[in-house]
Amino acid sequence: MKKLLLAVAIAIIFMSSHAQIVMAAEEGAKSSGGNVLFFAAIAIAAGFGMGIAAFGTGLGQGNAVRGAVEGIARNPGASGKILTTMLVGLAMIESLAIYALVIALILLYANPLIKYVAG
């Protein structure tokens, strides 16, 4: 698990350190080539963001269900409370994936930087 977290941290550092290169525009460049690169970078970023969010929420939901099943196996009498708590927790975990989807859609369709790149 530590290797996975280290790999994710290195990937985030690498992507954030190269963001200036991707977002940089040549001075006086008004061609559509810069716009295509800009929007391609946004699409790739949105895809990576959704992938990371889906991976994280999948792990979280799997751990939650595993813990609930173990709890019910140890104490079957408390299954109602455990099930209710698990469902609320799963809803909270799933909301994180929905937030990532909203951010990805904002990046793709409501980008406020379009006027600066196209202009």
MDAnalysis code that builds the backbone (N, CA, C; Angstrom):
import MDAnalysis as mda
import numpy as np

u = mda.Universe.empty(357, n_residues=119, atom_resindex=np.repeat(np.arange(119), 3), trajectory=True)
u.add_TopologyAttr("name", ["N", "CA", "C"] * 119)
u.add_TopologyAttr("resid", np.arange(1, 120))
u.add_TopologyAttr("resname", ["MET", "LYS", "LYS", "LEU", "LEU", "LEU", "ALA", "VAL", "ALA", "ILE", "ALA", "ILE", "ILE", "PHE", "MET", "SER", "SER", "HIS", "ALA", "GLN", "ILE", "VAL", "MET", "ALA", "ALA", "GLU", "GLU", "GLY", "ALA", "LYS", "SER", "SER", "GLY", "GLY", "ASN", "VAL", "LEU", "PHE", "PHE", "ALA", "ALA", "ILE", "ALA", "ILE", "ALA", "ALA", "GLY", "PHE", "GLY", "MET", "GLY", "ILE", "ALA", "ALA", "PHE", "GLY", "THR", "GLY", "LEU", "GLY", "GLN", "GLY", "ASN", "ALA", "VAL", "ARG", "GLY", "ALA", "VAL", "GLU", "GLY", "ILE", "ALA", "ARG", "ASN", "PRO", "GLY", "ALA", "SER", "GLY", "LYS", "ILE", "LEU", "THR", "THR", "MET", "LEU", "VAL", "GLY", "LEU", "ALA", "MET", "ILE", "GLU", "SER", "LEU", "ALA", "ILE", "TYR", "ALA", "LEU", "VAL", "ILE", "ALA", "LEU", "ILE", "LEU", "LEU", "TYR", "ALA", "ASN", "PRO", "LEU", "ILE", "LYS", "TYR", "VAL", "ALA", "GLY"])
u.atoms.positions = np.array([
    [0.813, -1.184, 0.000],
    [0.000, 0.000, 0.000],
    [0.866, 1.261, 0.000],
    [2.014, 1.190, 0.692],
    [2.897, 2.350, 0.730],
    [3.479, 2.645, -0.654],
    [3.762, 1.585, -1.417],
    [4.291, 1.791, -2.766],
    [3.263, 2.465, -3.659],
    [1.996, 2.079, -3.506],
    [0.934, 2.688, -4.292],
    [0.786, 4.167, -3.951],
    [0.780, 4.493, -2.672],
    [0.670, 5.884, -2.261],
    [1.867, 6.703, -2.737],
    [3.048, 6.102, -2.693],
    [4.234, 6.791, -3.180],
    [4.132, 7.038, -4.677],
    [3.655, 6.053, -5.425],
    [3.513, 6.215, -6.875],
    [2.493, 7.295, -7.210],
    [1.388, 7.336, -6.475],
    [0.372, 8.365, -6.707],
    [0.923, 9.741, -6.359],
    [1.659, 9.843, -5.256],
    [2.247, 11.127, -4.863],
    [3.254, 11.608, -5.906],
    [4.067, 10.708, -6.425],
    [5.038, 11.087, -7.457],
    [4.324, 11.531, -8.721],
    [3.254, 10.837, -9.100],
    [2.500, 11.220, -10.295],
    [1.865, 12.593, -10.128],
    [1.326, 12.871, -8.943],
    [0.712, 14.180, -8.705],
    [1.757, 15.280, -8.742],
    [2.898, 15.045, -8.144],
    [3.974, 16.040, -8.162],
    [4.454, 16.272, -9.586],
    [4.614, 15.196, -10.350],
    [5.066, 15.326, -11.736],
    [4.066, 16.120, -12.568],
    [2.773, 15.798, -12.432],
    [1.759, 16.504, -13.225],
    [1.651, 17.965, -12.805],
    [1.733, 18.241, -11.505],
    [1.615, 19.629, -11.072],
    [2.843, 20.450, -11.429],
    [4.016, 19.807, -11.485],
    [5.211, 20.567, -11.843],
    [5.276, 20.865, -13.335],
    [4.565, 20.107, -14.156],
    [4.576, 20.343, -15.592],
    [3.313, 21.055, -16.080],
    [2.486, 21.519, -15.180],
    [1.251, 22.197, -15.575],
    [1.554, 23.516, -16.275],
    [2.622, 24.205, -15.848],
    [2.960, 25.474, -16.479],
    [3.364, 25.277, -17.932],
    [4.014, 24.175, -18.245],
    [4.428, 23.910, -19.619],
    [3.213, 23.669, -20.497],
    [2.237, 22.928, -19.981],
    [1.040, 22.622, -20.759],
    [0.202, 23.869, -20.965],
    [0.087, 24.702, -19.947],
    [-0.763, 25.878, -20.030],
    [-0.084, 27.072, -20.703],
    [1.211, 27.003, -20.909],
    [1.922, 28.131, -21.493],
    [1.551, 28.284, -22.960],
    [1.338, 29.509, -23.357],
    [1.039, 29.801, -24.764],
    [2.164, 30.653, -25.324],
    [2.441, 30.438, -26.581],
    [3.478, 31.250, -27.222],
    [2.976, 32.682, -27.361],
    [3.904, 33.622, -27.265],
    [3.532, 35.019, -27.395],
    [3.093, 35.289, -28.823],
    [1.935, 35.887, -28.955],
    [1.435, 36.249, -30.271],
    [0.877, 35.074, -31.060],
    [0.799, 33.927, -30.495],
    [0.275, 32.770, -31.227],
    [-1.241, 32.799, -31.171],
    [-1.855, 33.000, -32.313],
    [-3.309, 33.041, -32.384],
    [-3.845, 31.858, -33.192],
    [-2.996, 30.905, -33.513],
    [-3.449, 29.775, -34.321],
    [-4.265, 28.815, -33.475],
    [-4.973, 27.931, -34.124],
    [-5.810, 26.978, -33.402],
    [-4.998, 25.831, -32.819],
    [-3.719, 25.718, -33.150],
    [-2.892, 24.647, -32.611],
    [-2.757, 24.729, -31.106],
    [-2.615, 25.938, -30.573],
    [-2.542, 26.122, -29.134],
    [-3.845, 25.772, -28.445],
    [-4.950, 26.108, -29.104],
    [-6.255, 25.786, -28.523],
    [-6.470, 24.287, -28.457],
    [-6.054, 23.574, -29.494],
    [-6.226, 22.129, -29.511],
    [-5.402, 21.498, -28.398],
    [-4.172, 21.950, -28.208],
    [-3.326, 21.425, -27.143],
    [-3.924, 21.734, -25.780],
    [-4.455, 22.929, -25.630],
    [-5.064, 23.331, -24.365],
    [-6.261, 22.447, -24.025],
    [-7.143, 22.257, -24.983],
    [-8.331, 21.452, -24.724],
    [-7.998, 19.974, -24.596],
    [-6.971, 19.506, -25.274],
    [-6.536, 18.120, -25.095],
    [-5.991, 17.912, -23.686],
    [-5.243, 18.886, -23.194],
    [-4.715, 18.786, -21.829],
    [-5.859, 18.789, -20.814],
    [-6.886, 19.589, -21.058],
    [-8.035, 19.617, -20.157],
    [-8.768, 18.283, -20.176],
    [-8.937, 17.700, -21.363],
    [-9.621, 16.406, -21.454],
    [-8.828, 15.310, -20.748],
    [-7.519, 15.337, -20.902],
    [-6.681, 14.338, -20.230],
    [-6.741, 14.531, -18.714],
    [-6.703, 15.777, -18.268],
    [-6.780, 16.049, -16.826],
    [-8.118, 15.604, -16.251],
    [-9.201, 15.856, -16.976],
    [-10.517, 15.427, -16.503],
    [-10.593, 13.905, -16.437],
    [-10.026, 13.225, -17.421],
    [-10.009, 11.766, -17.414],
    [-9.202, 11.206, -16.263],
    [-8.021, 11.770, -16.028],
    [-7.205, 11.325, -14.900],
    [-7.918, 11.583, -13.572],
    [-8.542, 12.742, -13.452],
    [-9.255, 13.065, -12.219],
    [-10.384, 12.092, -11.939],
    [-11.150, 11.761, -12.955],
    [-12.243, 10.805, -12.763],
    [-11.704, 9.411, -12.474],
    [-10.611, 9.044, -13.118],
    [-10.020, 7.731, -12.855],
    [-9.534, 7.594, -11.424],
    [-8.851, 8.624, -10.944],
    [-8.351, 8.602, -9.568],
    [-9.520, 8.607, -8.582],
    [-10.555, 9.400, -8.880],
    [-11.722, 9.442, -7.991],
    [-12.442, 8.100, -7.959],
    [-12.601, 7.466, -9.119],
    [-13.278, 6.169, -9.158],
    [-12.463, 5.111, -8.420],
    [-11.143, 5.153, -8.580],
    [-10.275, 4.201, -7.895],
    [-10.363, 4.381, -6.381],
    [-10.289, 5.621, -5.932],
    [-10.340, 5.896, -4.490],
    [-11.674, 5.546, -3.869],
    [-12.759, 5.910, -4.541],
    [-14.065, 5.587, -3.976],
    [-14.343, 4.086, -4.029],
    [-13.810, 3.411, -5.034],
    [-13.959, 1.953, -5.083],
    [-13.257, 1.284, -3.917],
    [-12.053, 1.748, -3.615],
    [-11.349, 1.209, -2.450],
    [-12.099, 1.503, -1.152],
    [-12.585, 2.719, -1.023],
    [-13.305, 3.097, 0.184],
    [-14.588, 2.308, 0.360],
    [-15.333, 2.123, -0.711],
    [-16.575, 1.364, -0.606],
    [-16.301, -0.105, -0.326],
    [-15.260, -0.641, -0.935],
    [-14.899, -2.031, -0.655],
    [-14.525, -2.239, 0.799],
    [-13.748, -1.320, 1.344],
    [-13.381, -1.418, 2.765],
    [-14.596, -1.269, 3.675],
    [-15.517, -0.389, 3.305],
    [-16.716, -0.193, 4.128],
    [-17.589, -1.440, 4.137],
    [-17.788, -2.034, 2.981],
    [-18.620, -3.240, 2.913],
    [-17.936, -4.396, 3.637],
    [-16.621, -4.498, 3.478],
    [-15.890, -5.558, 4.182],
    [-16.042, -5.415, 5.694],
    [-15.890, -4.198, 6.191],
    [-16.045, -3.966, 7.629],
    [-17.451, -4.248, 8.112],
    [-18.449, -3.882, 7.304],
    [-19.833, -4.146, 7.707],
    [-20.116, -5.640, 7.739],
    [-19.636, -6.365, 6.743],
    [-19.863, -7.814, 6.719],
    [-19.154, -8.479, 7.895],
    [-17.951, -8.041, 8.219],
    [-17.252, -8.598, 9.380],
    [-17.997, -8.284, 10.674],
    [-18.526, -7.068, 10.766],
    [-19.274, -6.682, 11.962],
    [-20.555, -7.496, 12.119],
    [-21.250, -7.724, 11.012],
    [-22.474, -8.524, 11.067],
    [-22.142, -9.978, 11.398],
    [-21.010, -10.476, 10.885],
    [-20.618, -11.855, 11.184],
    [-20.290, -12.018, 12.668],
    [-19.731, -10.995, 13.276],
    [-19.390, -11.079, 14.705],
    [-20.599, -10.880, 15.603],
    [-21.509, -10.011, 15.152],
    [-22.685, -9.712, 15.984],
    [-23.915, -9.610, 15.084],
    [-24.559, -10.727, 14.777],
    [-25.721, -10.686, 13.872],
    [-26.891, -9.870, 14.412],
    [-26.973, -9.697, 15.706],
    [-28.067, -8.924, 16.285],
    [-28.000, -7.446, 15.953],
    [-26.828, -6.950, 15.643],
    [-26.657, -5.527, 15.342],
    [-26.661, -5.256, 13.843],
    [-27.177, -6.189, 13.066],
    [-27.096, -6.031, 11.611],
    [-27.881, -4.827, 11.099],
    [-29.003, -4.492, 11.738],
    [-29.795, -3.337, 11.301],
    [-29.045, -2.029, 11.442],
    [-28.422, -1.817, 12.595],
    [-27.649, -0.585, 12.814],
    [-26.420, -0.536, 11.914],
    [-25.767, -1.690, 11.756],
    [-24.566, -1.731, 10.911],
    [-24.936, -1.443, 9.469],
    [-26.028, -2.022, 8.990],
    [-26.453, -1.812, 7.613],
    [-26.806, -0.347, 7.354],
    [-27.528, 0.262, 8.297],
    [-27.897, 1.670, 8.142],
    [-26.668, 2.566, 8.114],
    [-25.750, 2.332, 9.023],
    [-24.523, 3.128, 9.069],
    [-23.692, 2.924, 7.813],
    [-23.637, 1.676, 7.333],
    [-22.865, 1.397, 6.117],
    [-23.464, 2.122, 4.916],
    [-24.782, 2.125, 4.789],
    [-25.413, 2.777, 3.647],
    [-25.186, 4.290, 3.661],
    [-25.253, 4.896, 4.850],
    [-24.970, 6.332, 4.953],
    [-23.510, 6.606, 4.580],
    [-22.615, 5.761, 5.070],
    [-21.202, 5.922, 4.728],
    [-20.943, 5.743, 3.247],
    [-21.606, 4.769, 2.616],
    [-21.440, 4.565, 1.179],
    [-21.955, 5.761, 0.383],
    [-23.040, 6.367, 0.855],
    [-23.552, 7.563, 0.182],
    [-22.556, 8.710, 0.275],
    [-21.909, 8.851, 1.428],
    [-20.903, 9.905, 1.574],
    [-19.683, 9.645, 0.682],
    [-19.277, 8.388, 0.612],
    [-18.134, 8.043, -0.239],
    [-18.477, 8.279, -1.704],
    [-19.677, 7.910, -2.108],
    [-20.081, 8.081, -3.505],
    [-20.189, 9.557, -3.868],
    [-20.524, 10.405, -2.881],
    [-20.609, 11.838, -3.180],
    [-19.254, 12.400, -3.591],
    [-18.171, 11.814, -3.100],
    [-16.846, 12.283, -3.521],
    [-16.623, 12.033, -5.008],
    [-17.079, 10.895, -5.510],
    [-16.958, 10.615, -6.945],
    [-17.837, 11.565, -7.750],
    [-18.993, 11.907, -7.221],
    [-19.871, 12.844, -7.928],
    [-19.251, 14.235, -7.961],
    [-18.595, 14.644, -6.865],
    [-17.899, 15.933, -6.870],
    [-16.792, 15.948, -7.923],
    [-16.056, 14.862, -8.045],
    [-15.006, 14.780, -9.062],
    [-15.610, 14.845, -10.461],
    [-16.763, 14.220, -10.659],
    [-17.439, 14.289, -11.955],
    [-17.864, 15.716, -12.272],
    [-18.384, 16.418, -11.286],
    [-18.795, 17.808, -11.495],
    [-17.600, 18.670, -11.877],
    [-16.486, 18.478, -11.199],
    [-15.292, 19.255, -11.519],
    [-14.791, 18.921, -12.924],
    [-14.827, 17.638, -13.294],
    [-14.407, 17.247, -14.639],
    [-15.321, 17.868, -15.691],
    [-16.618, 17.884, -15.445],
    [-17.541, 18.500, -16.403],
    [-17.346, 20.006, -16.489],
    [-17.043, 20.636, -15.357],
    [-16.751, 22.073, -15.392],
    [-15.501, 22.333, -16.230],
    [-14.481, 21.499, -16.048],
    [-13.272, 21.667, -16.847],
    [-13.550, 21.500, -18.337],
    [-14.400, 20.548, -18.681],
    [-14.654, 20.258, -20.091],
    [-15.593, 21.250, -20.756],
    [-16.641, 21.684, -20.053],
    [-17.692, 22.452, -20.726],
    [-17.852, 23.890, -20.270],
    [-17.410, 24.247, -19.106],
    [-17.605, 25.606, -18.607],
    [-16.280, 26.211, -18.208],
    [-15.298, 26.063, -19.049],
    [-13.960, 26.515, -18.718],
    [-13.862, 28.026, -18.805],
    [-13.544, 28.694, -17.714],
    [-13.450, 30.148, -17.755],
    [-12.221, 30.677, -18.476],
    [-11.248, 29.817, -18.760],
    [-10.039, 30.270, -19.432],
    [-10.167, 30.292, -20.947],
    [-11.319, 29.937, -21.482],
    [-11.485, 29.889, -22.931],
    [-11.276, 31.262, -23.549],
    [-11.770, 32.315, -22.918],
    [-11.622, 33.654, -23.493],
    [-10.168, 34.096, -23.547],
    [-9.330, 33.601, -22.619],
    [-7.926, 33.978, -22.641],
    [-7.153, 33.223, -23.723],
    [-7.498, 31.970, -23.926],
    [-6.793, 31.181, -24.932],
    [-7.246, 31.528, -26.328],
    [-8.567, 31.661, -26.514],
    [-9.107, 31.924, -27.842],
    [-8.916, 33.384, -28.244],
    [-8.818, 34.263, -27.263],
    [-8.795, 35.694, -27.545],
    [-7.504, 36.182, -28.009],
])
